Amino acid sequence: MTGAVARRLESIHEKGALSFSELAELLRTTPETVSRWRQGHRDPRPSAEKELLQLDFFIEQLSELYDPPEARQFLYSPQKLLNGQTPAELIIQGKMGDVHRLVNQVRDADYL
């Protein structure tokens, strides 16, 4: 496994305790496509790469607050600040900005 995309996918997988099938769902693609990206057989289209980079940033932020299993649990847990939605649901809907705001609020509350 080589290349920048493959390294990002591996980082998300490790720091977020996410399977590659879950990664595919969050990126609105198929597990086969994620496998091709990991193996360097294909590059993501520009919009998918942008989503991948945003997801990597989000997971990196979570890794500063939680260990990998806790980060995964946070991702799939309903959040009061999201009106009961999960961060994963918002990511799939393309609402990454809302997810980033949530992490900032959680991080700011953690430092109080």
N, C-alpha and C positions, 0 to 999 in steps of 0.2 A: 504494500500500500504506500503510494507516494503521492506527492502533489498537495497543493494548498487545500483543495476541496476535501480530499481524503483526510487530511489532518484535522480540519474543522469538524467533519463528521465524527471522527474518533473522539475528539475533545467533548463534543456534545454527548456522545454515547457514554463516555466515562464520567464526566462531571454531573450529568443529569440522570445517570442510571437508566437511560432509555434504550430500548431495543431499536434496531434499525427499522423494524416495521412501524414502531411508534414514530420514529423520526420521519418516515415516509408520510404517515398520516398528517403530522404537523406541517409538513412541507407541501401537502396536497399533491402527492405523487405516489408512485408505486414502490414497493420494496425492491423490485427488479431495477428500477431506475436508480435508486439509492445505491444498490450494489454496483451498478455500472460506474457511477460517480466514484465510489470507493476504490474500484479497481483501475480507475483512470481510463476506462474505455469510452467515456462520454463526459462532456462538461455540462453543467446545468445551464439552462437558458438564462439570460440576464435577470429576469424577474425572480426565478427560482434561486439564483445565486444571492440576490439581495435578501430574500427571505431567509436563506441559510445563514447569512452573515448576521442578520438581526436575531435569529434564534441563538446563534453562538454567543452573541453579546449578552442576551438575556440569561442564558445558562451560566455564563461566566459570572454575571452579577449574583445569581443565586448561589453559586459555589463559594462566594465570599461570606454568605450567611448560613449555608446549610451543607451538610455532607451529602454525597450523591443520592442515597435513598430518600433523605428528607427533601431534597430539591425536586425529585420526581413526585413525591407525595404532594408538595406544594403546587406543582404544575397541574395535577389532576384533582385537587381539592376545591370545592366551592369556596369562594372568597366573599366575605361580607362587603368589602370595598368594590367588588365587581357585581354587586346585586345578586349574589349566589351563583354566578357563572364561574367556570374554572379558567385559569390562564390558558390552558390547552384549547378550550373552546374558542377563546378570542383569537389565539394564534391562527387556528384553522380558518376563522372568519376574516383574517387579514387585518386584525385590529391590534397590531403589535404596540402601537403607541399607548393604548390603554394598559397593556401588560407592563410596559416600561414604567409608566406612572405608578402602578401598583408596587413594583419592586422598589422604586424610589421612596414611596411612603413607608414601606416595611423597613427599609434600610434606615431611613430617618428616625423612625420610632425606635429602632434597635439601639440607636446611639443616644437616645434621651436618657 
